[in-house]
Amino acid sequence: MPEPGSSQRPSSTLKSSAASTSNSIAVGAHIRHDIIKGVHPPGGKLREAALAKQYDVSRIPIREALRSLESEGLVESRPYSGSMVAPSPVEDAEDLFEIRIVLESATAKRAAKRAALQSNGEAPDERWRAIRKEINEILDAGDIVIGEERYEDLAVLNMRFHFAIAELSGSLSFVSLLRQISGKIEWLYSLNVTRRGPQAWPEHRDIIAAIDAGQETKAAEVMGQHVRRSRDSYFAMMAESPS
């Protein structure tokens, strides 16, 4: 029994908090999907009461989900205006790709440096090994999705792969910076996923091979080429699209 004045919370409160977090993650995934698919258009209002009714949850997980989506660049909050869908990333596509080239080349280079330490046994890290195992699972899942031509599912897996590389780097700054633009990256990727997805996915194995080999310069180069190809494919698609 907790002492009087103890900060320990009752188990029911802990369960309630865990349930709220789980709900916010689930509903956040639904809202993210609907923003990217245009169900919630750019600039559209995101009212908590209406969203709670639409997604059949209370307003608390909606509020938490909107905060998370704001950190990913998909939602904007303004004083006296509430939350709204961020502008389409199409207008900022060139800048986003340039940021990605610099940022993700740096994450791959640092991940390769850490991989060399792991293979040398100089700094065994169970967290690193867990992330590396997760990358294999992500790559295998992507192969299945492509084989079944379920390209819509590839956008989420693509973002998971790039996040995992950032986590392999061990840099909280890299992870944080990538998270800030992750929503818009996924949004842009989804616009061109049918065309670029099957081409891009095998390139991920080249990236992780260079990282595993501890080849810092090559890892950075391969990652940079990967993002540039995505950029070029995206703009080629846009050029072919009707005005």
Buried (B, 14 or more C-beta within 10 A) or exposed (E): EEEEEEEEEEEEEEEEEEEBEEBBEBBBBBBBBBBBEEEBEBEEEBBBEEBBEBBEBEEBBBBBBBBBBBBBBBBBEEEEEEBBBBEBBBEBBEEBBEBBBEBBBBBBBBBBBBBBBBEEEEEEBEEBEEBBEBBEEBBEBBBEBBEEEEBBBBBBBBBBBBBBBBBBBBBEEBBEBBBEBBBBBBBBBBBBBEBBBBEBBEBBBBBBEBBBBBBBEBBBBBBBBBBBBBBEBBBEBEEEEEE
